Amino acid sequence: MVQVRGSADVTDPEGGAFWTTVTLQTVLAGRRVAISAYDHEVIPRVLLMRRNGSVRLLPEFDGPLDLPAITFYRFAPHAYAVGGQTQAIAASSTLLVVANSYSTRNSDFGGYRVGGFHRPPGRWHRCPGIAELFAIPLAVSGSAFAHPICDAKSIGVVVRDLRRRGSPARRLKPPAGYRLGQLDLPSVKMAGRFLALRSGEYSKGVLQVFDWRSGREVYRVPPSELSDDFGFSVQPDGKVAISQRDIAPVETSCERHTRIAWYSPREPWPHTLPYRPCGPELAMARDRIVYPGSAGLGSALFMTDTRGRKPLRLSGMLGSWDPSLPPFDFDGTRIAYGQTACIDERVVRDKIRSIARRGYLRAMTCPLQFAGRNGIDEGWGGTISVRVRCPAGCKGAWSIDTVGRHHRMLVDGGDFRLPPGIGTLHSVESALPHKYASRKPAHRRVRLVIRAQQPNGPDRTATRTITILTTRLAK
């Protein structure tokens, strides 16, 4: 199951944080946060962070199969196929939609489930069109939601409004020759009565903005201004913000993306801002734009607006300069994001006004120390056991090195991953060089080196010099 703990944001009692293994999506649903994350068996699960910061698992929204994200199938003596499960979620303050796509030994199929936060979800609707797409197009606005057309031969999305049961579902399609979901980027987003649909054709892309209630296309960002791998966001008045990879890249610490540009129904031409994001994902609401920007050794979330105001930093360091950063969501006044923690990831919810007043929540530090004065045991057959204390959990690598200025590694202890508390590291048996086997029993001074990875910078290192019998560590 997903590892869950109490709030880690002690500076803001209205905020909250909890831990997952790998966070796939964070979606603000009013004052709640809906999360899609892997459990420790790499199966996508749905969780809900309540208003008070507590968290519960939502097994009622699971798909029909408990299939891991990656599964290997053997279909011939020396031939294997790769399958697994893909999950996508979308939510509003009253509605939660979960879609699943499965690739099994015999077939590919997908579907979705619709529900609320105060009533049981409906049945799982099989939808073959979902299984045909690399990234599942899914979006929610109020009581309406959009999903792929279930006819695998058709391309586009269907919009259904649950408050208007008698009204027909709208089918919105990309231009002829363009396709959805060809890259691991969102293809559809909704806000208010507007729906933005992203599609691509080879190296070209197009973004259409629809009034989903009438089915009318309000405006579009043409292929002449877009590549096929752009990121976008839409807000309730129809404005969209866009970022894409730079065709003529410049040397910066970020991934090379163009400056953020926004468009609107009244002004459907680019309004360029002087900021380059570190990844394709954007979030726009109330004329504010949140994007991943450069922050020292990695990237963090920043907020600007359509006038290009000086960015406000919203988070600690999220990770390296990589488009596949932990997910985030923004509704104009609140933000929710995933962040690398000591052993897994954590999800943080915070208010913009609180961040402006007290600053952003810093990235975690992961202290590590030897547990006690006699926490090291030498065993027969060349084993060394080391007890260490990790108050917040820790992961990293450790080794046994020679003593001296020009030390070298004698034993590679390998990688480790320890939950919070006291844990034990065991060395690999008979890992020292074979030359020690011919020597008489003798004591040898060596140095234990333990390196704990830090989410916000260089590793932390704990060292201790000990005396061992060299013959016990030989073959």
Secondary structure, 3 states (H helix, E strand, C coil): CCCCCCCCCCCCCCCEEEEECEEEEEEEECCEEEEEEECCCCCEEEEEECCCCCEEECHHHCCCCCCCCCEEEEEECCEEEEEEEEEEEEECCCCEEEEEEEECCCCEEEEEEEECCCCCCCCCEECHHHHCCCCCCCEEECCEEEEECCCCCCCCEEEEECCCCCCCCEEECCCCCCECCCCCCCCEEEECCEEEEEEEECCEEEEEEEECCCCEEEEEECHHHCECCCEEEECCCCCEEEECECCCCCCCCCCCECCCEEECCCCCCCEECCCCCCCCCCEEECCEEEEEEEECCEEEEEEEECCCCCCEECECCCECCCCCCCCEEECCCEEEEEEECCCCEEEEEEEHHHHHHHCCECCCCCCCEECCCCCEEEECCCEEEEEEEECCCEEEEEEEEECCCCCCEEEEEEEEEECCEEEEEECCCCCCCHHHHHCCCCEEEEEEEEEEEECCEEEEEEEEEEEEEHHHHCC
